[in-house]
Amino acid sequence: MELKKIKGLLGISENDISQDASLEFILDDVTETILNYCGLKELPVRVTNTAYRMAMDIYRYDRPGESIAPGAASS
């Protein structure tokens, strides 16, 4: 999985490096999750789009790297 591709899918400029650490973590996490779940040693090409969709969902809803959890209730 490529950092450049996930940035393009999320509408993040290639020149914007502010989210790179979080995006790299997400890509590694998604790859690890799929490999462990399926008992594989490498990511098959046929699940690449699914992996990118998973990464996009994590970025949009979990927001790793932010100090405040998304969707946290406020009083």
N, CA, C and O atoms as a GROMACS GRO file, in nm:
protein
  300
    1MET      N    1   0.086  -0.117   0.000
    1MET     CA    2   0.000   0.000   0.000
    1MET      C    3   0.091   0.123   0.000
    1MET      O    4   0.199   0.124   0.059
    2GLU      N    5   0.043   0.226  -0.068
    2GLU     CA    6   0.125   0.343  -0.090
    2GLU      C    7   0.068   0.467  -0.020
    2GLU      O    8  -0.052   0.492  -0.024
    3LEU      N    9   0.157   0.542   0.043
    3LEU     CA   10   0.119   0.667   0.108
    3LEU      C   11   0.060   0.764   0.006
    3LEU      O   12  -0.040   0.830   0.034
    4LYS      N   13   0.121   0.773  -0.111
    4LYS     CA   14   0.075   0.865  -0.215
    4LYS      C   15  -0.069   0.834  -0.255
    4LYS      O   16  -0.150   0.926  -0.272
    5LYS      N   17  -0.102   0.708  -0.268
    5LYS     CA   18  -0.237   0.669  -0.312
    5LYS      C   19  -0.340   0.701  -0.205
    5LYS      O   20  -0.446   0.756  -0.237
    6ILE      N   21  -0.312   0.669  -0.079
    6ILE     CA   22  -0.410   0.697   0.027
    6ILE      C   23  -0.432   0.848   0.042
    6ILE      O   24  -0.544   0.892   0.069
    7LYS      N   25  -0.325   0.926   0.025
    7LYS     CA   26  -0.341   1.072   0.032
    7LYS      C   27  -0.432   1.121  -0.080
    7LYS      O   28  -0.517   1.207  -0.059
    8GLY      N   29  -0.413   1.066  -0.199
    8GLY     CA   30  -0.498   1.105  -0.312
    8GLY      C   31  -0.643   1.068  -0.288
    8GLY      O   32  -0.734   1.146  -0.318
    9LEU      N   33  -0.667   0.948  -0.236
    9LEU     CA   34  -0.804   0.903  -0.208
    9LEU      C   35  -0.871   0.988  -0.102
    9LEU      O   36  -0.993   1.006  -0.104
   10LEU      N   37  -0.792   1.040  -0.008
   10LEU     CA   38  -0.848   1.122   0.099
   10LEU      C   39  -0.851   1.271   0.065
   10LEU      O   40  -0.901   1.352   0.143
   11GLY      N   41  -0.798   1.307  -0.052
   11GLY     CA   42  -0.797   1.448  -0.092
   11GLY      C   43  -0.690   1.529  -0.021
   11GLY      O   44  -0.706   1.650  -0.004
   12ILE      N   45  -0.583   1.464   0.022
   12ILE     CA   46  -0.474   1.532   0.091
   12ILE      C   47  -0.363   1.558  -0.012
   12ILE      O   48  -0.324   1.466  -0.084
   13SER      N   49  -0.314   1.678  -0.018
   13SER     CA   50  -0.208   1.714  -0.111
   13SER      C   51  -0.082   1.632  -0.083
   13SER      O   52  -0.049   1.604   0.032
   14GLU      N   53  -0.013   1.593  -0.190
   14GLU     CA   54   0.114   1.520  -0.174
   14GLU      C   55   0.215   1.602  -0.095
   14GLU      O   56   0.300   1.545  -0.027
   15ASN      N   57   0.207   1.734  -0.105
   15ASN     CA   58   0.302   1.821  -0.036
   15ASN      C   59   0.272   1.838   0.111
   15ASN      O   60   0.358   1.882   0.187
   16ASP      N   61   0.151   1.802   0.153
   16ASP     CA   62   0.112   1.813   0.294
   16ASP      C   63   0.162   1.689   0.368
   16ASP      O   64   0.108   1.580   0.352
   17ILE      N   65   0.266   1.708   0.448
   17ILE     CA   66   0.325   1.595   0.519
   17ILE      C   67   0.279   1.588   0.665
   17ILE      O   68   0.328   1.505   0.742
   18SER      N   69   0.186   1.673   0.704
   18SER     CA   70   0.142   1.680   0.843
   18SER      C   71   0.072   1.553   0.891
   18SER      O   72   0.069   1.526   1.011
   19GLN      N   73   0.014   1.476   0.800
   19GLN     CA   74  -0.058   1.355   0.836
   19GLN      C   75   0.018   1.227   0.801
   19GLN      O   76  -0.032   1.116   0.823
   20ASP      N   77   0.139   1.241   0.748
   20ASP     CA   78   0.213   1.124   0.699
   20ASP      C   79   0.235   1.017   0.805
   20ASP      O   80   0.216   0.899   0.777
   21ALA      N   81   0.273   1.055   0.926
   21ALA     CA   82   0.299   0.956   1.031
   21ALA      C   83   0.171   0.878   1.063
   21ALA      O   84   0.175   0.756   1.076
   22SER      N   85   0.059   0.948   1.075
   22SER     CA   86  -0.068   0.882   1.103
   22SER      C   87  -0.109   0.791   0.988
   22SER      O   88  -0.155   0.679   1.010
   23LEU      N   89  -0.094   0.839   0.866
   23LEU     CA   90  -0.132   0.759   0.749
   23LEU      C   91  -0.044   0.635   0.734
   23LEU      O   92  -0.094   0.528   0.700
   24GLU      N   93   0.085   0.648   0.761
   24GLU     CA   94   0.174   0.532   0.753
   24GLU      C   95   0.136   0.430   0.860
   24GLU      O   96   0.137   0.310   0.835
   25PHE      N   97   0.103   0.478   0.980
   25PHE     CA   98   0.057   0.388   1.086
   25PHE      C   99  -0.070   0.315   1.043
   25PHE      O  100  -0.081   0.194   1.062
   26ILE      N  101  -0.164   0.387   0.986
   26ILE     CA  102  -0.290   0.328   0.942
   26ILE      C  103  -0.265   0.222   0.836
   26ILE      O  104  -0.320   0.112   0.844
   27LEU      N  105  -0.182   0.252   0.736
   27LEU     CA  106  -0.153   0.156   0.630
   27LEU      C  107  -0.088   0.030   0.688
   27LEU      O  108  -0.123  -0.081   0.648
   28ASP      N  109   0.006   0.048   0.780
   28ASP     CA  110   0.070  -0.068   0.844
   28ASP      C  111  -0.031  -0.148   0.927
   28ASP      O  112  -0.030  -0.271   0.925
   29ASP      N  113  -0.117  -0.077   0.998
   29ASP     CA  114  -0.216  -0.143   1.083
   29ASP      C  115  -0.316  -0.225   1.000
   29ASP      O  116  -0.348  -0.338   1.035
   30VAL      N  117  -0.364  -0.167   0.891
   30VAL     CA  118  -0.459  -0.238   0.804
   30VAL      C  119  -0.394  -0.361   0.743
   30VAL      O  120  -0.453  -0.468   0.742
   31THR      N  121  -0.272  -0.345   0.694
   31THR     CA  122  -0.200  -0.459   0.636
   31THR      C  123  -0.182  -0.569   0.740
   31THR      O  124  -0.209  -0.686   0.712
   32GLU      N  125  -0.137  -0.532   0.858
   32GLU     CA  126  -0.117  -0.629   0.966
   32GLU      C  127  -0.248  -0.698   1.004
   32GLU      O  128  -0.251  -0.820   1.026
   33THR      N  129  -0.355  -0.623   1.012
   33THR     CA  130  -0.486  -0.679   1.047
   33THR      C  131  -0.531  -0.783   0.945
   33THR      O  132  -0.574  -0.892   0.982
   34ILE      N  133  -0.520  -0.749   0.818
   34ILE     CA  134  -0.562  -0.843   0.712
   34ILE      C  135  -0.474  -0.968   0.713
   34ILE      O  136  -0.525  -1.080   0.706
   35LEU      N  137  -0.344  -0.948   0.722
   35LEU     CA  138  -0.252  -1.062   0.721
   35LEU      C  139  -0.278  -1.156   0.839
   35LEU      O  140  -0.283  -1.278   0.823
   36ASN      N  141  -0.295  -1.099   0.957
   36ASN     CA  142  -0.320  -1.181   1.076
   36ASN      C  143  -0.454  -1.252   1.068
   36ASN      O  144  -0.465  -1.370   1.102
   37TYR      N  145  -0.557  -1.180   1.026
   37TYR     CA  146  -0.691  -1.238   1.019
   37TYR      C  147  -0.697  -1.354   0.920
   37TYR      O  148  -0.761  -1.456   0.945
   38CYS      N  149  -0.630  -1.336   0.807
   38CYS     CA  150  -0.636  -1.436   0.699
   38CYS      C  151  -0.522  -1.538   0.706
   38CYS      O  152  -0.520  -1.633   0.628
   39GLY      N  153  -0.429  -1.520   0.798
   39GLY     CA  154  -0.316  -1.611   0.810
   39GLY      C  155  -0.225  -1.608   0.688
   39GLY      O  156  -0.177  -1.712   0.643
   40LEU      N  157  -0.200  -1.488   0.636
   40LEU     CA  158  -0.118  -1.472   0.516
   40LEU      C  159   0.017  -1.410   0.551
   40LEU      O  160   0.035  -1.354   0.659
   41LYS      N  161   0.111  -1.423   0.458
   41LYS     CA  162   0.243  -1.362   0.476
   41LYS      C  163   0.258  -1.233   0.397
   41LYS      O  164   0.341  -1.149   0.431
   42GLU      N  165   0.178  -1.216   0.292
   42GLU     CA  166   0.179  -1.092   0.215
   42GLU      C  167   0.038  -1.062   0.166
   42GLU      O  168  -0.044  -1.152   0.149
   43LEU      N  169   0.013  -0.935   0.142
   43LEU     CA  170  -0.120  -0.888   0.103
   43LEU      C  171  -0.147  -0.922  -0.043
   43LEU      O  172  -0.075  -0.876  -0.131
   44PRO      N  173  -0.251  -1.002  -0.071
   44PRO     CA  174  -0.285  -1.034  -0.210
   44PRO      C  175  -0.337  -0.910  -0.284
   44PRO      O  176  -0.403  -0.825  -0.224
   45VAL      N  177  -0.307  -0.900  -0.411
   45VAL     CA  178  -0.351  -0.787  -0.493
   45VAL      C  179  -0.503  -0.774  -0.489
   45VAL      O  180  -0.555  -0.662  -0.490
   46ARG      N  181  -0.574  -0.884  -0.485
   46ARG     CA  182  -0.720  -0.879  -0.493
   46ARG      C  183  -0.787  -0.818  -0.368
   46ARG      O  184  -0.908  -0.795  -0.371
   47VAL      N  185  -0.713  -0.793  -0.262
   47VAL     CA  186  -0.773  -0.728  -0.145
   47VAL      C  187  -0.720  -0.586  -0.124
   47VAL      O  188  -0.749  -0.523  -0.022
   48THR      N  189  -0.643  -0.536  -0.220
   48THR     CA  190  -0.584  -0.403  -0.206
   48THR      C  191  -0.690  -0.294  -0.192
   48THR      O  192  -0.678  -0.208  -0.105
   49ASN      N  193  -0.792  -0.296  -0.275
   49ASN     CA  194  -0.897  -0.193  -0.266
   49ASN      C  195  -0.969  -0.198  -0.133
   49ASN      O  196  -1.002  -0.095  -0.076
   50THR      N  197  -0.994  -0.318  -0.084
   50THR     CA  198  -1.057  -0.333   0.048
   50THR      C  199  -0.966  -0.275   0.156
   50THR      O  200  -1.014  -0.210   0.249
   51ALA      N  201  -0.838  -0.299   0.144
   51ALA     CA  202  -0.742  -0.246   0.242
   51ALA      C  203  -0.743  -0.093   0.240
   51ALA      O  204  -0.742  -0.030   0.346
   52TYR      N  205  -0.746  -0.032   0.121
   52TYR     CA  206  -0.753   0.114   0.114
   52TYR      C  207  -0.883   0.166   0.174
   52TYR      O  208  -0.883   0.269   0.241
   53ARG      N  209  -0.994   0.096   0.150
   53ARG     CA  210  -1.122   0.138   0.209
   53ARG      C  211  -1.116   0.132   0.362
   53ARG      O  212  -1.166   0.221   0.430
   54MET      N  213  -1.054   0.027   0.414
   54MET     CA  214  -1.037   0.015   0.559
   54MET      C  215  -0.952   0.130   0.612
   54MET      O  216  -0.985   0.190   0.715
   55ALA      N  217  -0.845   0.161   0.542
   55ALA     CA  218  -0.755   0.270   0.584
   55ALA      C  219  -0.828   0.404   0.582
   55ALA      O  220  -0.811   0.486   0.673
   56MET      N  221  -0.909   0.427   0.479
   56MET     CA  222  -0.985   0.552   0.471
   56MET      C  223  -1.083   0.564   0.587
   56MET      O  224  -1.098   0.671   0.645
   57ASP      N  225  -1.150   0.454   0.620
   57ASP     CA  226  -1.244   0.455   0.733
   57ASP      C  227  -1.172   0.484   0.864
   57ASP      O  228  -1.221   0.563   0.945
   58ILE      N  229  -1.059   0.422   0.885
   58ILE     CA  230  -0.983   0.447   1.008
   58ILE      C  231  -0.942   0.594   1.016
   58ILE      O  232  -0.954   0.657   1.121
   59TYR      N  233  -0.893   0.648   0.905
   59TYR     CA  234  -0.851   0.788   0.903
   59TYR      C  235  -0.969   0.881   0.934
   59TYR      O  236  -0.956   0.974   1.013
   60ARG      N  237  -1.082   0.854   0.872
   60ARG     CA  238  -1.197   0.944   0.888
   60ARG      C  239  -1.264   0.932   1.025
   60ARG      O  240  -1.312   1.032   1.078
   61TYR      N  241  -1.268   0.811   1.081
   61TYR     CA  242  -1.348   0.791   1.202
   61TYR      C  243  -1.268   0.771   1.330
   61TYR      O  244  -1.316   0.805   1.438
   62ASP      N  245  -1.148   0.717   1.321
   62ASP     CA  246  -1.068   0.694   1.441
   62ASP      C  247  -0.967   0.806   1.466
   62ASP      O  248  -0.931   0.832   1.580
   63ARG      N  249  -0.923   0.871   1.360
   63ARG     CA  250  -0.830   0.984   1.365
   63ARG      C  251  -0.708   0.959   1.454
   63ARG      O  252  -0.685   1.034   1.549
   64PRO      N  253  -0.629   0.855   1.425
   64PRO     CA  254  -0.508   0.834   1.503
   64PRO      C  255  -0.415   0.954   1.494
   64PRO      O  256  -0.403   1.016   1.388
   65GLY      N  257  -0.350   0.986   1.603
   65GLY     CA  258  -0.259   1.100   1.605
   65GLY      C  259  -0.322   1.225   1.664
   65GLY      O  260  -0.252   1.321   1.694
   66GLU      N  261  -0.454   1.224   1.682
   66GLU     CA  262  -0.520   1.339   1.743
   66GLU      C  263  -0.531   1.315   1.893
   66GLU      O  264  -0.546   1.201   1.938
   67SER      N  265  -0.523   1.421   1.970
   67SER     CA  266  -0.523   1.408   2.115
   67SER      C  267  -0.662   1.384   2.174
   67SER      O  268  -0.674   1.331   2.284
   68ILE      N  269  -0.767   1.420   2.102
   68ILE     CA  270  -0.903   1.402   2.152
   68ILE      C  271  -0.970   1.294   2.066
   68ILE      O  272  -0.965   1.300   1.943
   69ALA      N  273  -1.031   1.198   2.130
   69ALA     CA  274  -1.097   1.089   2.058
   69ALA      C  275  -1.216   1.143   1.980
   69ALA      O  276  -1.289   1.229   2.031
   70PRO      N  277  -1.237   1.096   1.859
   70PRO     CA  278  -1.354   1.142   1.782
   70PRO      C  279  -1.482   1.092   1.843
   70PRO      O  280  -1.488   0.981   1.897
   71GLY      N  281  -1.584   1.172   1.834
   71GLY     CA  282  -1.714   1.132   1.883
   71GLY      C  283  -1.726   1.131   2.034
   71GLY      O  284  -1.823   1.079   2.089
   72ALA      N  285  -1.628   1.188   2.101
   72ALA     CA  286  -1.632   1.193   2.247
   72ALA      C  287  -1.747   1.285   2.291
   72ALA      O  288  -1.766   1.393   2.236
   73ALA      N  289  -1.821   1.239   2.388
   73ALA     CA  290  -1.934   1.317   2.437
   73ALA      C  291  -1.884   1.438   2.516
   73ALA      O  292  -1.785   1.430   2.589
   74SER      N  293  -1.953   1.547   2.500
   74SER     CA  294  -1.920   1.666   2.579
   74SER      C  295  -2.045   1.708   2.653
   74SER      O  296  -2.157   1.689   2.606
   75SER      N  297  -2.024   1.766   2.769
   75SER     CA  298  -2.139   1.806   2.849
   75SER      C  299  -2.176   1.950   2.829
   75SER      O  300  -2.271   1.998   2.890
   0.00000   0.00000   0.00000
